[in-house]
Amino acid sequence: MVDTRLYSNLQFLQKFNRFALNNLLVMNNQINIFQEKLNSCFLNLELIKLILSNKRIVGSDLKSIIITAVKLKAGMRWSFVYRHQTKDITKNFETVEAISLINAALENDFLNADLFTTNETIQITHNSKGEVKLKTTPANQIIVPSFSHDKVKNRLIALENNIYLRELGVVNSNWQLKKEMADKYVQINKYIELLEPEIRELPEKENLDIVDMGSGKGYLTFALYDYLTNKLNFKANITGIEFRQDMVDLSNQIAKNAGFENLKFEQGTIEKSNLKKVDILIALHACDTATDEAIFKGISSNASLIVCAPCCHKQIRKEMSITSKLCAITKHGILEERTAETITDGLRALIMEAFGYKTKVFEFISGEHTPKNVMIIGRKMTAPVDKEKILNEISKIKLMFGIKTHQLEVLLNI
Ligand SMILES: C[S@@+](CC[C@H](N)C(=O)[O-])C[C@H]1O[C@@H](n2cnc3c(N)ncnc32)[C@H](O)[C@@H]1O
């Protein structure tokens, strides 16, 4: 006689095994497809970039590996940039070794791989249950792999194959820097160089929300998005807020052409912008009190980092009424102007400090490239501050220069 319970258990087990076997086959199949694509793009020199990320071991110091092609005197090699918490290590390998290292890293160290080839983008992800997903999309950037060994060594933002720099008119169709854009290019690189350590110091977050107030044509906004997402391998949403619709349309078009999915530009004013969640608030060269409006938005939305490079300083210059011996100096127009700049930005930094930000004021870029060369960075601290004491200092300074109000104070209602 058949034991019906045993029979149904057997049936269940058979079904389960079939299901598990199917899953295993699908999984192996996905991995095989990925490996074939990987081999093929390495052998045909179609690799633009491979990023291994999402570490399997939470405590591991190795955050990601970025692999690109490089042409050395010894021949073609694959450059592996091992990105650790505080340092990057670069090693070059030949093809067979490179592929075997990638397979081992995917098996042991990382859950995700993003393979960018000249034809397509292939993404493989493993979830915590060991399931594997493969997603293939057509290449979203018209780009050719660059094998040159660090002609771009000291430049954080490369010129070659840089679609947004071409569309913004910084490079020509041969990826050469246009003479008249040399200063802009210096500024872009300096900006990234200054911001990188500040951003690395932010508390680790899955996704950074960044707002760029008065983004203009977006030179610096594009470069920041490019560097954060493509070089540092961060996830970031950047929104540029710009008053001029023509610039917004142009920038959105360029972002689309460059394949920058999470970079968008919105028409609007700094004053009326409604910020919900912002980690980094940026305002570069926003005129006069527009900088105060931007800092105000940063403080009110509790941004972790506020970065601004003020433009002109009309409000305080008009307000200043110096009656002390300093008159002997500020009677010279240029010195009065520089005093107004110093006082405006000095007070901005102090007001930020009163609201719990640790500040730095320094030269953004040397005066030979642009006269607008001061940068203020405020980092939100958790330690309490003696607000009253700082506000007192501010009052005394204002008195010295005959200033009744600073626009940032007005906005913050202090
Ligand atoms: C001098 S440009 C700087 C552009 C860019 N941030 C840079 O540094 O390259 C200033 C930009 O801010 C925009 N702007 C000025 N005041 C603004 C406001 N209140 N709201 C939104 N945009 C503003 C202007 O239209 C202009 O495009």
The ligand as an ORCA input file, in Angstrom:
! r2SCAN-3c Opt
* xyz 0 1
  C      27.512     84.190    -12.815
  S      26.444     82.872    -13.200
  C      27.254     81.521    -12.416
  C      26.927     80.197    -13.022
  C      27.582     78.985    -12.342
  N      27.133     78.821    -10.989
  C      29.101     79.083    -12.396
  O      29.722     79.433    -11.388
  O      29.663     78.795    -13.448
  C      25.086     83.150    -12.157
  C      23.850     82.418    -12.615
  O      22.881     82.488    -11.581
  C      21.611     82.788    -12.128
  N      20.889     83.481    -11.072
  C      21.179     84.678    -10.516
  N      20.305     84.990     -9.537
  C      19.466     83.930     -9.463
  C      18.356     83.640     -8.633
  N      17.971     84.491     -7.707
  N      17.694     82.474     -8.823
  C      18.126     81.582     -9.762
  N      19.169     81.813    -10.571
  C      19.835     82.968    -10.428
  C      21.902     83.635    -13.341
  O      20.868     83.549    -14.314
  C      23.209     83.057    -13.836
  O      22.996     82.049    -14.800
*
